Amino acid sequence: MTTVSIRLPEDVLKETEKRARELRIPRAEYIRRAIEIQNAEAVARHRRQRLMEVSRRVRKESLRVNAEFEAIEDAPDA
């Protein structure tokens, strides 16, 4: 495991220590978990953005295909 040194505002450090004590875990573990949560949220955000982008790209084509299917379904000889 790699060691990382960070600077935190005093109020953030105090709140971190308080929450870690409440959970009965070391401060370093609390900070590790917080980083893991932030990383997971960033990955989820990135995935959502990519899906939205792809969805926008295929929307026009999907509407065209849906219109074709609708025309076929409404055709009397279909």
mmCIF file of the N, C-alpha and C atoms, coordinates in Angstrom:
data_MODEL
# 
_entry.id   MODEL 
# 
loop_
_atom_site.group_PDB 
_atom_site.id 
_atom_site.type_symbol 
_atom_site.label_atom_id 
_atom_site.label_alt_id 
_atom_site.label_comp_id 
_atom_site.label_asym_id 
_atom_site.label_entity_id 
_atom_site.label_seq_id 
_atom_site.pdbx_PDB_ins_code 
_atom_site.Cartn_x 
_atom_site.Cartn_y 
_atom_site.Cartn_z 
_atom_site.occupancy 
_atom_site.B_iso_or_equiv 
_atom_site.pdbx_formal_charge 
_atom_site.auth_seq_id 
_atom_site.auth_comp_id 
_atom_site.auth_asym_id 
_atom_site.auth_atom_id 
_atom_site.pdbx_PDB_model_num 
ATOM 1   N N  . MET A 1 1  ? 0.854   -1.175 0.000   1.00 0.00 ? 1  MET A N  1 
ATOM 2   C CA . MET A 1 1  ? 0.000   0.000  0.000   1.00 0.00 ? 1  MET A CA 1 
ATOM 3   C C  . MET A 1 1  ? 0.898   1.237  0.000   1.00 0.00 ? 1  MET A C  1 
ATOM 4   N N  . THR A 1 2  ? 0.494   2.242  -0.749  1.00 0.00 ? 2  THR A N  1 
ATOM 5   C CA . THR A 1 2  ? 1.257   3.476  -0.857  1.00 0.00 ? 2  THR A CA 1 
ATOM 6   C C  . THR A 1 2  ? 0.799   4.485  0.189   1.00 0.00 ? 2  THR A C  1 
ATOM 7   N N  . THR A 1 3  ? 1.725   5.247  0.696   1.00 0.00 ? 3  THR A N  1 
ATOM 8   C CA . THR A 1 3  ? 1.417   6.296  1.660   1.00 0.00 ? 3  THR A CA 1 
ATOM 9   C C  . THR A 1 3  ? 1.204   7.603  0.920   1.00 0.00 ? 3  THR A C  1 
ATOM 10  N N  . VAL A 1 4  ? 0.167   8.341  1.324   1.00 0.00 ? 4  VAL A N  1 
ATOM 11  C CA . VAL A 1 4  ? -0.152  9.632  0.728   1.00 0.00 ? 4  VAL A CA 1 
ATOM 12  C C  . VAL A 1 4  ? -0.283  10.649 1.852   1.00 0.00 ? 4  VAL A C  1 
ATOM 13  N N  . SER A 1 5  ? 0.283   11.815 1.640   1.00 0.00 ? 5  SER A N  1 
ATOM 14  C CA . SER A 1 5  ? 0.173   12.882 2.616   1.00 0.00 ? 5  SER A CA 1 
ATOM 15  C C  . SER A 1 5  ? -0.772  13.941 2.056   1.00 0.00 ? 5  SER A C  1 
ATOM 16  N N  . ILE A 1 6  ? -1.751  14.368 2.853   1.00 0.00 ? 6  ILE A N  1 
ATOM 17  C CA . ILE A 1 6  ? -2.692  15.396 2.396   1.00 0.00 ? 6  ILE A CA 1 
ATOM 18  C C  . ILE A 1 6  ? -2.816  16.491 3.457   1.00 0.00 ? 6  ILE A C  1 
ATOM 19  N N  . ARG A 1 7  ? -3.214  17.657 3.001   1.00 0.00 ? 7  ARG A N  1 
ATOM 20  C CA . ARG A 1 7  ? -3.485  18.770 3.903   1.00 0.00 ? 7  ARG A CA 1 
ATOM 21  C C  . ARG A 1 7  ? -4.995  18.963 3.925   1.00 0.00 ? 7  ARG A C  1 
ATOM 22  N N  . LEU A 1 8  ? -5.543  19.043 5.130   1.00 0.00 ? 8  LEU A N  1 
ATOM 23  C CA . LEU A 1 8  ? -6.981  19.230 5.298   1.00 0.00 ? 8  LEU A CA 1 
ATOM 24  C C  . LEU A 1 8  ? -7.245  20.443 6.164   1.00 0.00 ? 8  LEU A C  1 
ATOM 25  N N  . PRO A 1 9  ? -8.310  21.172 5.884   1.00 0.00 ? 9  PRO A N  1 
ATOM 26  C CA . PRO A 1 9  ? -8.703  22.237 6.800   1.00 0.00 ? 9  PRO A CA 1 
ATOM 27  C C  . PRO A 1 9  ? -9.018  21.621 8.168   1.00 0.00 ? 9  PRO A C  1 
ATOM 28  N N  . GLU A 1 10 ? -8.745  22.349 9.203   1.00 0.00 ? 10 GLU A N  1 
ATOM 29  C CA . GLU A 1 10 ? -8.917  21.850 10.569  1.00 0.00 ? 10 GLU A CA 1 
ATOM 30  C C  . GLU A 1 10 ? -10.333 21.327 10.817  1.00 0.00 ? 10 GLU A C  1 
ATOM 31  N N  . ASP A 1 11 ? -11.342 22.048 10.317  1.00 0.00 ? 11 ASP A N  1 
ATOM 32  C CA . ASP A 1 11 ? -12.724 21.617 10.556  1.00 0.00 ? 11 ASP A CA 1 
ATOM 33  C C  . ASP A 1 11 ? -13.033 20.293 9.852   1.00 0.00 ? 11 ASP A C  1 
ATOM 34  N N  . VAL A 1 12 ? -12.476 20.091 8.676   1.00 0.00 ? 12 VAL A N  1 
ATOM 35  C CA . VAL A 1 12 ? -12.675 18.831 7.957   1.00 0.00 ? 12 VAL A CA 1 
ATOM 36  C C  . VAL A 1 12 ? -12.003 17.690 8.710   1.00 0.00 ? 12 VAL A C  1 
ATOM 37  N N  . LEU A 1 13 ? -10.812 17.929 9.203   1.00 0.00 ? 13 LEU A N  1 
ATOM 38  C CA . LEU A 1 13 ? -10.100 16.904 9.964   1.00 0.00 ? 13 LEU A CA 1 
ATOM 39  C C  . LEU A 1 13 ? -10.853 16.536 11.247  1.00 0.00 ? 13 LEU A C  1 
ATOM 40  N N  . LYS A 1 14 ? -11.359 17.532 11.943  1.00 0.00 ? 14 LYS A N  1 
ATOM 41  C CA . LYS A 1 14 ? -12.106 17.259 13.176  1.00 0.00 ? 14 LYS A CA 1 
ATOM 42  C C  . LYS A 1 14 ? -13.362 16.443 12.895  1.00 0.00 ? 14 LYS A C  1 
ATOM 43  N N  . GLU A 1 15 ? -14.071 16.810 11.837  1.00 0.00 ? 15 GLU A N  1 
ATOM 44  C CA . GLU A 1 15 ? -15.282 16.060 11.467  1.00 0.00 ? 15 GLU A CA 1 
ATOM 45  C C  . GLU A 1 15 ? -14.924 14.637 11.053  1.00 0.00 ? 15 GLU A C  1 
ATOM 46  N N  . THR A 1 16 ? -13.841 14.484 10.329  1.00 0.00 ? 16 THR A N  1 
ATOM 47  C CA . THR A 1 16 ? -13.371 13.159 9.911   1.00 0.00 ? 16 THR A CA 1 
ATOM 48  C C  . THR A 1 16 ? -13.050 12.294 11.124  1.00 0.00 ? 16 THR A C  1 
ATOM 49  N N  . GLU A 1 17 ? -12.324 12.856 12.074  1.00 0.00 ? 17 GLU A N  1 
ATOM 50  C CA . GLU A 1 17 ? -11.973 12.115 13.285  1.00 0.00 ? 17 GLU A CA 1 
ATOM 51  C C  . GLU A 1 17 ? -13.220 11.736 14.081  1.00 0.00 ? 17 GLU A C  1 
ATOM 52  N N  . LYS A 1 18 ? -14.173 12.657 14.168  1.00 0.00 ? 18 LYS A N  1 
ATOM 53  C CA . LYS A 1 18 ? -15.421 12.397 14.896  1.00 0.00 ? 18 LYS A CA 1 
ATOM 54  C C  . LYS A 1 18 ? -16.178 11.239 14.255  1.00 0.00 ? 18 LYS A C  1 
ATOM 55  N N  . ARG A 1 19 ? -16.329 11.282 12.937  1.00 0.00 ? 19 ARG A N  1 
ATOM 56  C CA . ARG A 1 19 ? -17.076 10.234 12.227  1.00 0.00 ? 19 ARG A CA 1 
ATOM 57  C C  . ARG A 1 19 ? -16.353 8.892  12.303  1.00 0.00 ? 19 ARG A C  1 
ATOM 58  N N  . ALA A 1 20 ? -15.044 8.908  12.207  1.00 0.00 ? 20 ALA A N  1 
ATOM 59  C CA . ALA A 1 20 ? -14.269 7.672  12.308  1.00 0.00 ? 20 ALA A CA 1 
ATOM 60  C C  . ALA A 1 20 ? -14.437 7.048  13.696  1.00 0.00 ? 20 ALA A C  1 
ATOM 61  N N  . ARG A 1 21 ? -14.416 7.876  14.729  1.00 0.00 ? 21 ARG A N  1 
ATOM 62  C CA . ARG A 1 21 ? -14.622 7.369  16.101  1.00 0.00 ? 21 ARG A CA 1 
ATOM 63  C C  . ARG A 1 21 ? -16.014 6.744  16.237  1.00 0.00 ? 21 ARG A C  1 
ATOM 64  N N  . GLU A 1 22 ? -17.029 7.421  15.662  1.00 0.00 ? 22 GLU A N  1 
ATOM 65  C CA . GLU A 1 22 ? -18.393 6.898  15.730  1.00 0.00 ? 22 GLU A CA 1 
ATOM 66  C C  . GLU A 1 22 ? -18.492 5.520  15.076  1.00 0.00 ? 22 GLU A C  1 
ATOM 67  N N  . LEU A 1 23 ? -17.759 5.342  13.999  1.00 0.00 ? 23 LEU A N  1 
ATOM 68  C CA . LEU A 1 23 ? -17.767 4.060  13.288  1.00 0.00 ? 23 LEU A CA 1 
ATOM 69  C C  . LEU A 1 23 ? -16.787 3.056  13.882  1.00 0.00 ? 23 LEU A C  1 
ATOM 70  N N  . ARG A 1 24 ? -15.996 3.545  14.830  1.00 0.00 ? 24 ARG A N  1 
ATOM 71  C CA . ARG A 1 24 ? -14.973 2.711  15.491  1.00 0.00 ? 24 ARG A CA 1 
ATOM 72  C C  . ARG A 1 24 ? -13.988 2.129  14.475  1.00 0.00 ? 24 ARG A C  1 
ATOM 73  N N  . ILE A 1 25 ? -13.542 3.023  13.598  1.00 0.00 ? 25 ILE A N  1 
ATOM 74  C CA . ILE A 1 25 ? -12.513 2.638  12.627  1.00 0.00 ? 25 ILE A CA 1 
ATOM 75  C C  . ILE A 1 25 ? -11.399 3.688  12.671  1.00 0.00 ? 25 ILE A C  1 
ATOM 76  N N  . PRO A 1 26 ? -10.200 3.320  12.247  1.00 0.00 ? 26 PRO A N  1 
ATOM 77  C CA . PRO A 1 26 ? -9.112  4.301  12.209  1.00 0.00 ? 26 PRO A CA 1 
ATOM 78  C C  . PRO A 1 26 ? -9.430  5.436  11.213  1.00 0.00 ? 26 PRO A C  1 
ATOM 79  N N  . ARG A 1 27 ? -8.877  6.574  11.496  1.00 0.00 ? 27 ARG A N  1 
ATOM 80  C CA . ARG A 1 27 ? -9.063  7.735  10.621  1.00 0.00 ? 27 ARG A CA 1 
ATOM 81  C C  . ARG A 1 27 ? -8.645  7.414  9.190   1.00 0.00 ? 27 ARG A C  1 
ATOM 82  N N  . ALA A 1 28 ? -7.525  6.743  9.026   1.00 0.00 ? 28 ALA A N  1 
ATOM 83  C CA . ALA A 1 28 ? -7.045  6.403  7.682   1.00 0.00 ? 28 ALA A CA 1 
ATOM 84  C C  . ALA A 1 28 ? -8.050  5.522  6.937   1.00 0.00 ? 28 ALA A C  1 
ATOM 85  N N  . GLU A 1 29 ? -8.689  4.599  7.649   1.00 0.00 ? 29 GLU A N  1 
ATOM 86  C CA . GLU A 1 29 ? -9.704  3.731  7.039   1.00 0.00 ? 29 GLU A CA 1 
ATOM 87  C C  . GLU A 1 29 ? -10.907 4.547  6.607   1.00 0.00 ? 29 GLU A C  1 
ATOM 88  N N  . TYR A 1 30 ? -11.312 5.488  7.447   1.00 0.00 ? 30 TYR A N  1 
ATOM 89  C CA . TYR A 1 30 ? -12.433 6.365  7.108   1.00 0.00 ? 30 TYR A CA 1 
ATOM 90  C C  . TYR A 1 30 ? -12.123 7.146  5.829   1.00 0.00 ? 30 TYR A C  1 
ATOM 91  N N  . ILE A 1 31 ? -10.936 7.695  5.748   1.00 0.00 ? 31 ILE A N  1 
ATOM 92  C CA . ILE A 1 31 ? -10.532 8.472  4.570   1.00 0.00 ? 31 ILE A CA 1 
ATOM 93  C C  . ILE A 1 31 ? -10.459 7.562  3.338   1.00 0.00 ? 31 ILE A C  1 
ATOM 94  N N  . ARG A 1 32 ? -9.922  6.348  3.495   1.00 0.00 ? 32 ARG A N  1 
ATOM 95  C CA . ARG A 1 32 ? -9.874  5.384  2.382   1.00 0.00 ? 32 ARG A CA 1 
ATOM 96  C C  . ARG A 1 32 ? -11.275 5.103  1.854   1.00 0.00 ? 32 ARG A C  1 
ATOM 97  N N  . ARG A 1 33 ? -12.194 4.854  2.778   1.00 0.00 ? 33 ARG A N  1 
ATOM 98  C CA . ARG A 1 33 ? -13.583 4.563  2.371   1.00 0.00 ? 33 ARG A CA 1 
ATOM 99  C C  . ARG A 1 33 ? -14.207 5.766  1.652   1.00 0.00 ? 33 ARG A C  1 
ATOM 100 N N  . ALA A 1 34 ? -13.936 6.953  2.159   1.00 0.00 ? 34 ALA A N  1 
ATOM 101 C CA . ALA A 1 34 ? -14.481 8.161  1.523   1.00 0.00 ? 34 ALA A CA 1 
ATOM 102 C C  . ALA A 1 34 ? -13.959 8.302  0.095   1.00 0.00 ? 34 ALA A C  1 
ATOM 103 N N  . ILE A 1 35 ? -12.696 8.012  -0.107  1.00 0.00 ? 35 ILE A N  1 
ATOM 104 C CA . ILE A 1 35 ? -12.112 8.094  -1.443  1.00 0.00 ? 35 ILE A CA 1 
ATOM 105 C C  . ILE A 1 35 ? -12.718 7.024  -2.341  1.00 0.00 ? 35 ILE A C  1 
ATOM 106 N N  . GLU A 1 36 ? -12.904 5.816  -1.806  1.00 0.00 ? 36 GLU A N  1 
ATOM 107 C CA . GLU A 1 36 ? -13.516 4.750  -2.601  1.00 0.00 ? 36 GLU A CA 1 
ATOM 108 C C  . GLU A 1 36 ? -14.927 5.123  -3.037  1.00 0.00 ? 36 GLU A C  1 
ATOM 109 N N  . ILE A 1 37 ? -15.691 5.721  -2.129  1.00 0.00 ? 37 ILE A N  1 
ATOM 110 C CA . ILE A 1 37 ? -17.050 6.162  -2.463  1.00 0.00 ? 37 ILE A CA 1 
ATOM 111 C C  . ILE A 1 37 ? -17.007 7.230  -3.552  1.00 0.00 ? 37 ILE A C  1 
ATOM 112 N N  . GLN A 1 38 ? -16.116 8.191  -3.404  1.00 0.00 ? 38 GLN A N  1 
ATOM 113 C CA . GLN A 1 38 ? -15.992 9.261  -4.395  1.00 0.00 ? 38 GLN A CA 1 
ATOM 114 C C  . GLN A 1 38 ? -15.598 8.691  -5.751  1.00 0.00 ? 38 GLN A C  1 
ATOM 115 N N  . ASN A 1 39 ? -14.668 7.738  -5.759  1.00 0.00 ? 39 ASN A N  1 
ATOM 116 C CA . ASN A 1 39 ? -14.256 7.105  -7.017  1.00 0.00 ? 39 ASN A CA 1 
ATOM 117 C C  . ASN A 1 39 ? -15.421 6.372  -7.675  1.00 0.00 ? 39 ASN A C  1 
ATOM 118 N N  . ALA A 1 40 ? -16.199 5.637  -6.884  1.00 0.00 ? 40 ALA A N  1 
ATOM 119 C CA . ALA A 1 40 ? -17.347 4.905  -7.425  1.00 0.00 ? 40 ALA A CA 1 
ATOM 120 C C  . ALA A 1 40 ? -18.376 5.869  -8.003  1.00 0.00 ? 40 ALA A C  1 
ATOM 121 N N  . GLU A 1 41 ? -18.609 6.979  -7.326  1.00 0.00 ? 41 GLU A N  1 
ATOM 122 C CA . GLU A 1 41 ? -19.552 7.984  -7.834  1.00 0.00 ? 41 GLU A CA 1 
ATOM 123 C C  . GLU A 1 41 ? -19.042 8.605  -9.125  1.00 0.00 ? 41 GLU A C  1 
ATOM 124 N N  . ALA A 1 42 ? -17.742 8.849  -9.219  1.00 0.00 ? 42 ALA A N  1 
ATOM 125 C CA . ALA A 1 42 ? -17.167 9.424  -10.440 1.00 0.00 ? 42 ALA A CA 1 
ATOM 126 C C  . ALA A 1 42 ? -17.307 8.456  -11.610 1.00 0.00 ? 42 ALA A C  1 
ATOM 127 N N  . VAL A 1 43 ? -17.081 7.171  -11.362 1.00 0.00 ? 43 VAL A N  1 
ATOM 128 C CA . VAL A 1 43 ? -17.238 6.158  -12.413 1.00 0.00 ? 43 VAL A CA 1 
ATOM 129 C C  . VAL A 1 43 ? -18.696 6.108  -12.866 1.00 0.00 ? 43 VAL A C  1 
ATOM 130 N N  . ALA A 1 44 ? -19.635 6.115  -11.925 1.00 0.00 ? 44 ALA A N  1 
ATOM 131 C CA . ALA A 1 44 ? -21.057 6.072  -12.264 1.00 0.00 ? 44 ALA A CA 1 
ATOM 132 C C  . ALA A 1 44 ? -21.469 7.310  -13.055 1.00 0.00 ? 44 ALA A C  1 
ATOM 133 N N  . ARG A 1 45 ? -20.975 8.470  -12.659 1.00 0.00 ? 45 ARG A N  1 
ATOM 134 C CA . ARG A 1 45 ? -21.271 9.718  -13.378 1.00 0.00 ? 45 ARG A CA 1 
ATOM 135 C C  . ARG A 1 45 ? -20.758 9.648  -14.808 1.00 0.00 ? 45 ARG A C  1 
ATOM 136 N N  . HIS A 1 46 ? -19.534 9.155  -14.961 1.00 0.00 ? 46 HIS A N  1 
ATOM 137 C CA . HIS A 1 46 ? -18.931 9.035  -16.295 1.00 0.00 ? 46 HIS A CA 1 
ATOM 138 C C  . HIS A 1 46 ? -19.742 8.068  -17.151 1.00 0.00 ? 46 HIS A C  1 
ATOM 139 N N  . ARG A 1 47 ? -20.148 6.954  -16.575 1.00 0.00 ? 47 ARG A N  1 
ATOM 140 C CA . ARG A 1 47 ? -20.951 5.964  -17.308 1.00 0.00 ? 47 ARG A CA 1 
ATOM 141 C C  . ARG A 1 47 ? -22.274 6.578  -17.743 1.00 0.00 ? 47 ARG A C  1 
ATOM 142 N N  . ARG A 1 48 ? -22.953 7.321  -16.854 1.00 0.00 ? 48 ARG A N  1 
ATOM 143 C CA . ARG A 1 48 ? -24.215 7.980  -17.205 1.00 0.00 ? 48 ARG A CA 1 
ATOM 144 C C  . ARG A 1 48 ? -24.022 8.958  -18.347 1.00 0.00 ? 48 ARG A C  1 
ATOM 145 N N  . GLN A 1 49 ? -22.945 9.752  -18.285 1.00 0.00 ? 49 GLN A N  1 
ATOM 146 C CA . GLN A 1 49 ? -22.681 10.723 -19.345 1.00 0.00 ? 49 GLN A CA 1 
ATOM 147 C C  . GLN A 1 49 ? -22.462 10.037 -20.682 1.00 0.00 ? 49 GLN A C  1 
ATOM 148 N N  . ARG A 1 50 ? -21.710 8.929  -20.678 1.00 0.00 ? 50 ARG A N  1 
ATOM 149 C CA . ARG A 1 50 ? -21.465 8.194  -21.921 1.00 0.00 ? 50 ARG A CA 1 
ATOM 150 C C  . ARG A 1 50 ? -22.761 7.619  -22.479 1.00 0.00 ? 50 ARG A C  1 
ATOM 151 N N  . LEU A 1 51 ? -23.608 7.047  -21.614 1.00 0.00 ? 51 LEU A N  1 
ATOM 152 C CA . LEU A 1 51 ? -24.881 6.498  -22.063 1.00 0.00 ? 51 LEU A CA 1 
ATOM 153 C C  . LEU A 1 51 ? -25.789 7.585  -22.628 1.00 0.00 ? 51 LEU A C  1 
ATOM 154 N N  . MET A 1 52 ? -25.817 8.743  -21.987 1.00 0.00 ? 52 MET A N  1 
ATOM 155 C CA . MET A 1 52 ? -26.630 9.850  -22.497 1.00 0.00 ? 52 MET A CA 1 
ATOM 156 C C  . MET A 1 52 ? -26.133 10.308 -23.865 1.00 0.00 ? 52 MET A C  1 
ATOM 157 N N  . GLU A 1 53 ? -24.823 10.370 -24.016 1.00 0.00 ? 53 GLU A N  1 
ATOM 158 C CA . GLU A 1 53 ? -24.238 10.785 -25.293 1.00 0.00 ? 53 GLU A CA 1 
ATOM 159 C C  . GLU A 1 53 ? -24.594 9.790  -26.396 1.00 0.00 ? 53 GLU A C  1 
ATOM 160 N N  . VAL A 1 54 ? -24.441 8.514  -26.127 1.00 0.00 ? 54 VAL A N  1 
ATOM 161 C CA . VAL A 1 54 ? -24.767 7.492  -27.115 1.00 0.00 ? 54 VAL A CA 1 
ATOM 162 C C  . VAL A 1 54 ? -26.252 7.517  -27.423 1.00 0.00 ? 54 VAL A C  1 
ATOM 163 N N  . SER A 1 55 ? -27.067 7.694  -26.404 1.00 0.00 ? 55 SER A N  1 
ATOM 164 C CA . SER A 1 55 ? -28.511 7.754  -26.598 1.00 0.00 ? 55 SER A CA 1 
ATOM 165 C C  . SER A 1 55 ? -28.897 8.907  -27.516 1.00 0.00 ? 55 SER A C  1 
ATOM 166 N N  . ARG A 1 56 ? -28.268 10.059 -27.327 1.00 0.00 ? 56 ARG A N  1 
ATOM 167 C CA . ARG A 1 56 ? -28.547 11.202 -28.197 1.00 0.00 ? 56 ARG A CA 1 
ATOM 168 C C  . ARG A 1 56 ? -28.162 10.906 -29.635 1.00 0.00 ? 56 ARG A C  1 
ATOM 169 N N  . ARG A 1 57 ? -27.029 10.218 -29.811 1.00 0.00 ? 57 ARG A N  1 
ATOM 170 C CA . ARG A 1 57 ? -26.556 9.906  -31.167 1.00 0.00 ? 57 ARG A CA 1 
ATOM 171 C C  . ARG A 1 57 ? -27.495 8.963  -31.902 1.00 0.00 ? 57 ARG A C  1 
ATOM 172 N N  . VAL A 1 58 ? -28.062 7.999  -31.198 1.00 0.00 ? 58 VAL A N  1 
ATOM 173 C CA . VAL A 1 58 ? -28.903 7.011  -31.869 1.00 0.00 ? 58 VAL A CA 1 
ATOM 174 C C  . VAL A 1 58 ? -30.380 7.407  -31.892 1.00 0.00 ? 58 VAL A C  1 
ATOM 175 N N  . ARG A 1 59 ? -30.731 8.454  -31.191 1.00 0.00 ? 59 ARG A N  1 
ATOM 176 C CA . ARG A 1 59 ? -32.142 8.858  -31.107 1.00 0.00 ? 59 ARG A CA 1 
ATOM 177 C C  . ARG A 1 59 ? -32.754 9.106  -32.482 1.00 0.00 ? 59 ARG A C  1 
ATOM 178 N N  . LYS A 1 60 ? -32.083 9.883  -33.309 1.00 0.00 ? 60 LYS A N  1 
ATOM 179 C CA . LYS A 1 60 ? -32.611 10.220 -34.627 1.00 0.00 ? 60 LYS A CA 1 
ATOM 180 C C  . LYS A 1 60 ? -32.840 8.957  -35.457 1.00 0.00 ? 60 LYS A C  1 
ATOM 181 N N  . GLU A 1 61 ? -31.868 8.065  -35.440 1.00 0.00 ? 61 GLU A N  1 
ATOM 182 C CA . GLU A 1 61 ? -31.997 6.819  -36.194 1.00 0.00 ? 61 GLU A CA 1 
ATOM 183 C C  . GLU A 1 61 ? -33.133 5.969  -35.629 1.00 0.00 ? 61 GLU A C  1 
ATOM 184 N N  . SER A 1 62 ? -33.273 5.932  -34.323 1.00 0.00 ? 62 SER A N  1 
ATOM 185 C CA . SER A 1 62 ? -34.345 5.156  -33.693 1.00 0.00 ? 62 SER A CA 1 
ATOM 186 C C  . SER A 1 62 ? -35.713 5.692  -34.103 1.00 0.00 ? 62 SER A C  1 
ATOM 187 N N  . LEU A 1 63 ? -35.849 7.003  -34.151 1.00 0.00 ? 63 LEU A N  1 
ATOM 188 C CA . LEU A 1 63 ? -37.118 7.598  -34.561 1.00 0.00 ? 63 LEU A CA 1 
ATOM 189 C C  . LEU A 1 63 ? -37.450 7.235  -36.010 1.00 0.00 ? 63 LEU A C  1 
ATOM 190 N N  . ARG A 1 64 ? -36.432 7.223  -36.856 1.00 0.00 ? 64 ARG A N  1 
ATOM 191 C CA . ARG A 1 64 ? -36.640 6.863  -38.263 1.00 0.00 ? 64 ARG A CA 1 
ATOM 192 C C  . ARG A 1 64 ? -37.090 5.407  -38.381 1.00 0.00 ? 64 ARG A C  1 
ATOM 193 N N  . VAL A 1 65 ? -36.429 4.515  -37.667 1.00 0.00 ? 65 VAL A N  1 
ATOM 194 C CA . VAL A 1 65 ? -36.782 3.092  -37.706 1.00 0.00 ? 65 VAL A CA 1 
ATOM 195 C C  . VAL A 1 65 ? -38.186 2.883  -37.146 1.00 0.00 ? 65 VAL A C  1 
ATOM 196 N N  . ASN A 1 66 ? -38.504 3.555  -36.058 1.00 0.00 ? 66 ASN A N  1 
ATOM 197 C CA . ASN A 1 66 ? -39.850 3.438  -35.489 1.00 0.00 ? 66 ASN A CA 1 
ATOM 198 C C  . ASN A 1 66 ? -40.912 3.895  -36.479 1.00 0.00 ? 66 ASN A C  1 
ATOM 199 N N  . ALA A 1 67 ? -40.626 4.965  -37.203 1.00 0.00 ? 67 ALA A N  1 
ATOM 200 C CA . ALA A 1 67 ? -41.572 5.456  -38.203 1.00 0.00 ? 67 ALA A CA 1 
ATOM 201 C C  . ALA A 1 67 ? -41.759 4.414  -39.309 1.00 0.00 ? 67 ALA A C  1 
ATOM 202 N N  . GLU A 1 68 ? -40.693 3.753  -39.717 1.00 0.00 ? 68 GLU A N  1 
ATOM 203 C CA . GLU A 1 68 ? -40.797 2.704  -40.736 1.00 0.00 ? 68 GLU A CA 1 
ATOM 204 C C  . GLU A 1 68 ? -41.666 1.547  -40.236 1.00 0.00 ? 68 GLU A C  1 
ATOM 205 N N  . PHE A 1 69 ? -41.438 1.114  -39.001 1.00 0.00 ? 69 PHE A N  1 
ATOM 206 C CA . PHE A 1 69 ? -42.249 0.031  -38.439 1.00 0.00 ? 69 PHE A CA 1 
ATOM 207 C C  . PHE A 1 69 ? -43.717 0.442  -38.345 1.00 0.00 ? 69 PHE A C  1 
ATOM 208 N N  . GLU A 1 70 ? -43.947 1.673  -37.946 1.00 0.00 ? 70 GLU A N  1 
ATOM 209 C CA . GLU A 1 70 ? -45.321 2.161  -37.839 1.00 0.00 ? 70 GLU A CA 1 
ATOM 210 C C  . GLU A 1 70 ? -45.998 2.142  -39.197 1.00 0.00 ? 70 GLU A C  1 
ATOM 211 N N  . ALA A 1 71 ? -45.285 2.547  -40.230 1.00 0.00 ? 71 ALA A N  1 
ATOM 212 C CA . ALA A 1 71 ? -45.838 2.551  -41.585 1.00 0.00 ? 71 ALA A CA 1 
ATOM 213 C C  . ALA A 1 71 ? -46.161 1.129  -42.031 1.00 0.00 ? 71 ALA A C  1 
ATOM 214 N N  . ILE A 1 72 ? -45.302 0.191  -41.693 1.00 0.00 ? 72 ILE A N  1 
ATOM 215 C CA . ILE A 1 72 ? -45.536 -1.210 -42.062 1.00 0.00 ? 72 ILE A CA 1 
ATOM 216 C C  . ILE A 1 72 ? -46.742 -1.763 -41.323 1.00 0.00 ? 72 ILE A C  1 
ATOM 217 N N  . GLU A 1 73 ? -46.856 -1.453 -40.030 1.00 0.00 ? 73 GLU A N  1 
ATOM 218 C CA . GLU A 1 73 ? -47.987 -1.943 -39.237 1.00 0.00 ? 73 GLU A CA 1 
ATOM 219 C C  . GLU A 1 73 ? -49.311 -1.377 -39.713 1.00 0.00 ? 73 GLU A C  1 
ATOM 220 N N  . ASP A 1 74 ? -49.281 -0.143 -40.222 1.00 0.00 ? 74 ASP A N  1 
ATOM 221 C CA . ASP A 1 74 ? -50.511 0.508  -40.685 1.00 0.00 ? 74 ASP A CA 1 
ATOM 222 C C  . ASP A 1 74 ? -50.859 0.131  -42.113 1.00 0.00 ? 74 ASP A C  1 
ATOM 223 N N  . ALA A 1 75 ? -49.934 -0.536 -42.830 1.00 0.00 ? 75 ALA A N  1 
ATOM 224 C CA . ALA A 1 75 ? -50.189 -0.904 -44.227 1.00 0.00 ? 75 ALA A CA 1 
ATOM 225 C C  . ALA A 1 75 ? -51.250 -2.017 -44.270 1.00 0.00 ? 75 ALA A C  1 
ATOM 226 N N  . PRO A 1 76 ? -52.230 -1.882 -45.165 1.00 0.00 ? 76 PRO A N  1 
ATOM 227 C CA . PRO A 1 76 ? -53.316 -2.868 -45.221 1.00 0.00 ? 76 PRO A CA 1 
ATOM 228 C C  . PRO A 1 76 ? -52.842 -4.273 -45.631 1.00 0.00 ? 76 PRO A C  1 
ATOM 229 N N  . ASP A 1 77 ? -51.783 -4.377 -46.405 1.00 0.00 ? 77 ASP A N  1 
ATOM 230 C CA . ASP A 1 77 ? -51.332 -5.700 -46.859 1.00 0.00 ? 77 ASP A CA 1 
ATOM 231 C C  . ASP A 1 77 ? -50.214 -6.272 -46.002 1.00 0.00 ? 77 ASP A C  1 
ATOM 232 N N  . ALA A 1 78 ? -49.945 -5.692 -44.844 1.00 0.00 ? 78 ALA A N  1 
ATOM 233 C CA . ALA A 1 78 ? -48.855 -6.156 -43.971 1.00 0.00 ? 78 ALA A CA 1 
ATOM 234 C C  . ALA A 1 78 ? -49.221 -7.404 -43.226 1.00 0.00 ? 78 ALA A C  1 
# 
